[in-house]
Amino acid sequence: MKRKTVIILAVLLASVVAIGAVAVGGAFLYLEYRNRAWLHDALAAYDNGEWARAKGLLERYLPQDPKNSDLLLKYADACSRLTEDRIGSLRAAATAYQQILWYHPGRDDVRQKMVDLNVKLSAWSTLEYFTRDWLRRAPGNADYLYYSALALDRMGKIDEAMAGYEALIQNNTDRSDVYGNYARLLRDKELETKAEEVFASARAARPDDGRIVADYARFLARKSTWSEVQTMLDESLELSPNDPDVLVAAAQADLLRRQYASAIEHLRNAIQAKPDEGPIYLMLASAYVYQGMMEDAIKALKQADVFVRIDTPVILITLADLQLGMSAFEDAKATIAEYSAAYPDQLPISEYFTAKELLVRGEPSEAVKRLASVTQLRPGFALAEYTLAEAYLATGEIELARNALETYLSKNPTDVRAQRLMAQRFGRPVSIEMLASRAQDLAKQSNPDRQLLVTTAAALLDSAVRRDAIAEYNDNIRAALEKAIETDPAAPMPYRILADLWLLQDRPGEATAVIDKAISQGCDPTEFLLMRASAALVANDPEAAAKIIDEATADASLGHSEYAQWATFFAQHGFYEQAMAMLERGIGRLGESEARVSLEVERAALALRHGELAKAAQWLDECAPRVNSGTTLRRRLNAARLQLAQTYLVTDPSQQAEQDAQRLVHAVRQEDPGNAMLQVSDGLMLLRRTPPELDRAQNLFENAVAMDTSAVGAHWGLAKVALARLDYPRALTHIERAMALAPNVSALRLLEADALLNTDRLFEAERVIRRILEDDPADPAAWQMLVTCLLQRGARNDATAAFGKLEALVADDPAYAESLRALRGALLVARGEDGAAEEPLRAEYAAHPDDLETLKALASVVMRQGREDEARNLVTAFAEGRSEDPAVWVALAQWWAKTESESRWREASTCLTRALLADPNYIPAIRAMLAVRLRQEDNLEALSLCNRYLSRNPDDADMLNTRARLLGQINGRLQEALASADRAIELDDRPEYKGTRGVILVAMRQYERALRDLRPYALETEEVPAQFDVALAEAYFATNELELARQHLDKARAKAGAGEVVDARRLDQLQEAIQRKEAAA
C-alpha cells in the first residue's frame, strides 16, 4: 500500500512538472508571439505613417530589445513627427537618442540629432550636462565646445560661456555667431574696448563673412548713429546677400525705422533661405500688422510649415489672435485646436483665447476678468498685457488701460501698434529710452531737422520730469538743444527749454547763463523775463524777482493773456504768492471788461486750489453776474463753482456745507444740465447718505475721471470708496492725485494719514497728522488718529500725552464718548496693565459684541496673561459668526501676526486663507498674505501675490517696489525688476524705492547710474540694511572709489556680525578684489 502511494504521488508530481513545463513553454511562446506582433504592427504603422500607433507599439516592444539602434531611430522619428503633446513627444525622441548613444557612443549622426532637439526644446541644462561629459572624452572637439558655450550662455553662466567662446575664437572657429555672442557678453561686463577688438580681429580674419559685420552693426546700434549702423548693414548684405541672419538683422533695422516695405522684402528672402526658422515668420507678420494689413499677416503665418508653426508656438498664438481680431471665429477655432493638441497643458493660453473672443464679441467686462487672471498666471505673456489694455479702454477704465499699456511698452518698446494706441489715447511719449535714443541720434547728425530736435528734447524733458530722471537724461536733452541752437542761434525756443532744464535741477546760475547767451545771439529779452524771474526765485532772491516782474508789467498795454501766463507759470513752479500778486496786478490795471472778469475767475480758481474757500466763494459770487452765459468763460466759471461745491462736500460734514454745495450745483445744473462734472457732485452726495451708496458713487466718479483726469472731487470720492472697502493702496493712489491738484485741502491730508496708518506706514502717517495739527491744533479727528498711530508704533508716553489733549478737546462731546473709551482701554493695554484692562474691556465687549477693535484688545490682554487657548477661542468664535466677511479674517490675521505666539504665522495664514475663500479678489487679504509670505521668505509665492495684487492696483508704488525687489533676486528678470522699480519711483519718489533700483542696477553692472540712486538713499535713511552697503561697496569699487568701497564693505561685515543676512561669499569676493586693486595702486 505504501509503495503504491509513493508511485501515485510520483506520477502526480511528474504530471505537475510536465504541465508546468508546458505552461512555461506556452507562456514563453505567447510572449515571443506577442512581442513579434508588437514589432510587426509597429513597423507596419511606421511604414504607413501612423506615428502615434508606431510610437505606442515601439514603447511596448523596445524594453525587450533596448540596444536596437534602428528601432530606436524609428521610435525617435515617429515621436518627432507627432503634433499632439509636442513637448512630451520631442522629449521622448531625445531620450531615444540618448539611449542609442549610451550603447553606441560613436554615432555622431545621432549625437547631432540629440543636440538639435535639445536646442529646439531650449533644454540648455541637459545640453550642458552632455556636452561637458563629451568634452571630458574629446577635449578639443569644436562642436562640443560650441554647444557647451551656447548652453552656458543661455543659462546665464557668463564667465564659463565666455571661456568657451574665447577658446573657439582662439581655434579660429568657422561659426560666425560666436564672435557676436562673445562681444555681447564682454559688453555686459562693461568690457566695450575688448569687444570692439573681437570684432576687429574677426573682420580681419574673415573679411567675406557678412554675419560678423551684421552682428557688429547690432553691437554699434546702442551707441552709434543710424547712418553708421546702416552702412554696416549694407556692407553685410553685399558680403552675404543670402545669409538669413544678415537678412533678419537688416529687417530689424528697417522695422525700427518703420521702413516696412524694405523689411518685408528682406524677411521674404530670409524665409526662402531658411524656411524652418519660425521667428522670421513672426517678424514678417509684425511688419504687416504695423501697417494695418491683418490679412497679409495671417497669410504670412499660415505659409509656415505645420511643424514650424507647432515648434514655434507663438506663431499659432499670434495667428489665432489675429483671426479672432478679424472676427474669423471658425478659422481661429481650428488654429486654437491645433495649438491645444500640441500643448494640452497651457491653460492660461486657452483662457486668453476665450477672453479675446469675448472682447471681440463686445463683452469687455468679462474679458477683463479673464485677462487679469491670465496676466497673473503668465506675467510675461505680452499679447495678454496688450489685449488687457484694449479691454480696459473698452470698459472705460482709462487709468488702468494706461498703466497696462505702459507696462506692456516697458517690455516691448518697439511695438509700433502699442505706441500708436498710446499716442492716440493718451497723447504723450511712450518710452523715455526711445526718446533719449532719438535725441542722441539727432544730435549726432550733420544736418538734422531743427524743429524735430526741439520737439524731441521737449518731450524727453517732459518724460524725465515725470520719472524724476532729469539728471539721468540731462546730457541727452542738452545735446539735442545745443545742436538745435547751433543750427539756428537766433531761435528762442531751444534756449527757453534749456534754461528750464537747469531751473528744474535748482541750478539758477546755469539757467541765467543760457538766457544771457540767447540775448547775445539776438533773441528778444522780453521772451526770457519769466525765466529770469523764476531763476531769481529759485536762487532765493525775491527782490530781484520782484524787480523783473515790475519791469515786465510796466507796459500799460499788457493784456489778459500776459498776466494769466505769468500767474500760471509761477503757480506751476510753486510760487503761489507771486501768482496771486500777478493776477491782482492785472485786475487792477485792466478796465471793466471780459478780460478783467476772466482774470477774476482765474484768481478765484487759484484761491480754491490753495484752500482759501471763503475768498474763492466771494470772488465767484462777484464774477457770476458779469459773465455772459454760453461763453467759454462761463464754462470756466461753472467749473470753478462745481469745484467749490465738491470741496465743501469733501471738507465739511455740516448740513450748512451740504446746502451751500447744493446751491452751487443747482445753479450749474440749471444752466448746463449735461456738464460731466455734475456726476462728481452727485457721487459725493451719495457718499454722505447713511449707509453710503458705494457702487453708484464709484460709477459716477469713474465716469468723471474718464472725461477729466483733473477732477479733484472724483479722485477724493474714489479714495473714500476704496477706504470703505479697506483697499488702502488704491485709496492712496487717488489721494495722491487729488493732492497734486489741490495740495492745501486738509481733508485730503487726513484721508492720506488714514490710508498710511492702515498700510503700516506709521512714521509717514505721523508726519502727515502733525502737519494737519500745525495748521489746526483743535482738530479732534487728527488727535484721535495721532493717538492710534503712536500706540501702533509703541510710543506709549507720546500716545498718553496726545490722548490728554484729545480728551481736553472733546470731553463734553457725546459723539466721541465711545472713541475715548476704546482709546483709554488701548492705552492700558499698551502700558502692560493687562489685569486692570481686562475687566473694562470685557464689559465693553459685552455691551458691543460686534466691536472688532474691542475684541482684539481683549484677546491681546488674555493672550499676554498666558491664556492663549482662551484668546484663540475668543477670536475664532467672533470670526466664525461672520465667516463670509473677509475683512474680519484679515483683521484677525493681522492681530495674530502681532502676538508673541509661536504659531502666529500659521494662524495668520489660516485666517487669510479663509478671507480669500470668502472673496478670492479681496485686496487687503492678498496684501496681508504677501506680508506673511515675505516673512516666511517664500519669494516665488510672494511674487505671484504681487502680480495678482498689481493686476487690480497697478499704480501701487509700494507693491511695485516689492515686486522689483523680488524680481531682482531671480536670474534673467532684472529688466522686469528695473521696469517695476522705475514705475514705483515715477509714482512716489521715496528714498527706499531708489535704494531698491540702485541694488538692481548694481546687479546689471550699471554702476554710475546705481550710485545716483544709492547715494541719496544712504544719506536719507537712518538704518541702511547690509545688502545696500554691499551694493554700494560694489558700485564704488567698480568706479574706482576704493576708500568708499572699503567703508561700506566694513559696514556690511559689521551688520552681518550683528545678525543681518548677507551673502558671505560675495563679501569675501569684494574684499579680495578691493585688496588686489589697492595693492596694484
Summary of the structure (lengths in Angstrom):
residues: 1081
radius of gyration: 36.2
end to end distance: 112.0
largest distance: 150.8
contacts: 3534
relative contact order: 0.02
helix: 79%
strand: 0%
